[in-house]
Amino acid sequence: MTDIMWHFASVDTDGVPRLGYNDGREVSVGETLTVDGPPVVCEHGLHACTRALDALQYVNGPTVACAVRLGGLVVCDSDKCAATERTVVAMLGVAETDALLREFARWCALQVIHLWAAPQGVVDYLTTGDEQLRDAASAAAWDAASAAAWNAARAAARAAARAAARGAARDAARAAARAAQNTQLERMLREAMGLVEVMA
């Protein structure tokens, strides 16, 4: 079996995590699910990603976060693996997953908040997570963005010529930011799943 990997399982209308692609088997902690035939990434098999941030891009609708181990025959591409066996080591519920992903999104936003003149309502929501502040924060952010749009468009036109020269630095910064985001997301998932000692 491989080391811990990450998967976000879709849930049905009753909140039960199930395999997709018309399989319908329930996904539960400790059970090893199997498929027949050789795995092919994005086509056939039980999938997972080595990085939680990569797994997050495959979420489509209500989901639960799963820490998994792949086994049997395993094939991988750049960010995703498919296998003939997958065992869920730990899983968050739908509400827990939703709350964790909202917290993660706020953390990501706070990492770049210094790049714009964020209205206080936005800062308050991002730092507290108080859902009662969310609508007001959204309206304040929209107003600020609308007011700044014309100036930003002119600045973007001027900056376009300079951007090519900074492309490599921007790519490196983007990769570093994604690595930091993945580290944070995996830390949050491990803590929420009680896997801190197991996976340390």
CORLIN-V751983 format. One record per run of one state. SS is the DSSP state (~ for helix, > for strand, _ for the rest). FROM is the first residue (numbers start at 1). LEN is the number of residues. If there is no record, write none. Layout:
# CORLIN-V751983
SS;FROM;LEN + SS;FROM;LEN
This chain:
# CORLIN-V751983
_;1;4 + >;5;7 + _;12;5 + >;17;2 + _;19;7 + >;26;1 + _;27;2 + >;29;1 + _;30;2 + >;32;3 + _;35;5 + >;40;1 + _;41;3 + >;44;1 + _;45;1 + >;46;4 + _;50;2 + ~;52;5 + _;57;6 + >;63;14 + _;77;4 + >;81;11 + _;92;2 + ~;94;18 + _;112;1 + ~;113;3 + _;116;4 + ~;120;9 + _;129;2 + ~;131;63 + _;194;2 + ~;196;4 + _;200;1
